[in-house]
Amino acid sequence: NKITVTLYRKYKMSGKMEEFGNEMINSKFQGSNEKQFENAVDLYKIEQCPQYLEIKNSIDTIKYRYVRYIAADTNQINIAEIGFFNNKTGKLSGSILYSQKANINIANNAFDDNFRTNYTDSSKGAWIGLDLGEPKIINKVSYLQRNNYNIIEMNHVYELFYWNNAWVTLGCKRAT
């Protein structure tokens, strides 16, 4: 009997990491064509604690120049990664925008494709986003809370074992 297993974590989520994930509940991804996000449109709202890098479809098909992740009113930002995607061009990039006077190198951590770096903004209602340079359709968003590097990381090689009176390997596999 063959069983297919999909793993997202190496070990269960710890209390502090779950706290960071719970802080993301009710946070939103928004788009606007105004730099100060007047008349911002919600592209996606986070409704549950993420367990790994989540990739979700956007609910809007209008083009926006400015996009952001905005923390729920009562929470701060503790994220490892966020991303905005267009189906034709892939992951979008642009000039980083943020609500506080953060160090740009630290703000860059939110978009650097490195799960081991983090961006934190402790002010209530904080946000971080991108100026895309021109309006673009946002088809998907991605997000991962600040974490303890206990998730399965793309392109890393993992070996899975099980116990049968001794450790037995199921082989090695590259995460895709």
N, C-alpha and C positions, 0 to 999 in steps of 0.2 A: 504494500500500500504506500503510495506516494502522497505526501502532504505538502502543499505550498504554504510557505510562511513569509509574511512581509514584516520586517522589523524596522522600527523607527527610532528606537532607543536601545542603548546597551544595558540600561538598568532603569528602574522606575524613577519617576520624577521626584526630586526631593521637595521638602516643604517650602524652602525659599524660592526655588525655581517655579513651583506652582503658584506662589504668591505673585511673582513677576508676571506669570501668564494670566492670572485672575485680574491683575491690574489692567490688562488689555481689553477685558470685556466692556462693551459699549463704546470702545474707541472706534474711530472711523477713518476711512480713506476718502479724501475729497478732491474734487477738481474745480478749477475756476479759471476764468480768463482775466482775472484781476489779481495783481500781485498780493494785495492785502486780504484776499479770499472773501471779498464782499460777494454775496450771492453764491457762496460755495454750494456745490451739489455733492451729496453723498454718493460715493461709488460703491462702497462696501462697509458694512458694520460688523464688527467682531462680536459674536454672540456667545462664544464659549472659550474656555482656556485652551490655547493651542498646546499640542503635545509634541510637535515637531515643526519643521518649516512648512507652513500652510500656504497653498496657492489656490486662490479663489477667483471665480469669474466676477467681473464688474457688472453692475446693473445698468450701466449707461453706455450709450454709443456716440455721445457728442464729443467733439474735440476740445481738449483743454490744454492751455499752455502751462498752468501752474497746478501741481498736485501735492498733496500732503497726507501725512498720518497725523491725526490729532487725538490726543489722549482724552478719555472720558473726563467729564468735568471735575470729578473728585480724585483723579489719579495722576500719577506722574508717568514719565516714559522710562522704561527699562527694556531696551530692545537690542537684539544682536543684528537683525537684518530686516529691512523692508525693501520692497521692489514694486515697480510699476511696469506693466508689459503691454506691448502691442502685438497682435497676432502676426502681423507682417514683418515687423522689424525686431521682435524679441524684447529683451530687457531694455528699458529706456534709461537714459542718463541725462544729466543736465547740471546746472549750477545749484548747489545746495542752499536751501533757505531754512531758517529755523526761528522759533519765537524768542529765544534767549540769546545772550551774547556768549555763546559757547565757542570754544576753540574749534576752528574749522577742521583740524585734524581729528578731533574727537567726533564731530558731527559726521565726518566722512565714514566713520565706523558703521553707521546705519546702512550704508550702500556699498560696502567693500567686498561683498561675497565671502566674508570670513566670519564663521559662526563664533569664533573665539575672541572677537572684539565686540565692544558694546557701546551704545550711546545712552546716556542717562540725562534726563532733565527733570529736576525735582519740583519745578513750579507747576501748580495746578493748571490744567487746560493747555499744557505745553503741546507744541507741534513741530514737526520737521518734514521737509518736502523738497521738491525740485522745481526749478524753472527749466522747462524742456526746450526753451528757445523759440518754439513755435507750437501752435495747437496740434495735439495728437490724440487719437482715440486710445483710451485705456481699456483693454479687454480683460486684464487680470491684475491682481495685486498679490504680493507675498509678504509673509511676516513670520518672525520668530522672536520670542521673548529672550531677554538676557538669560543665559543658561550656564550650566556647569560642564559643557562640552561632552555630555553624555548621550548625545544623539548620534544617529548614523549619518556620517558625512559623505556626500557624493564623491566618487572616485577613490575612496579609501578601500583597502582590502581588509575583509573581516573573515575570521574563521569561527564557525559555530560548533560547539561541543554539546554532547548530552551525556548523562551519567547512566552507566549500565555496569555497576560494580567496579567501574573504572571510567575515566573520561574517554569518550569516543568522538572523533572528529566527523563532522558532516561535510568537511571540505572548506575551501576558501572561495570567496566570491567578492567581486568588486561592486561596491554600491552604485546603483544607477538611479 
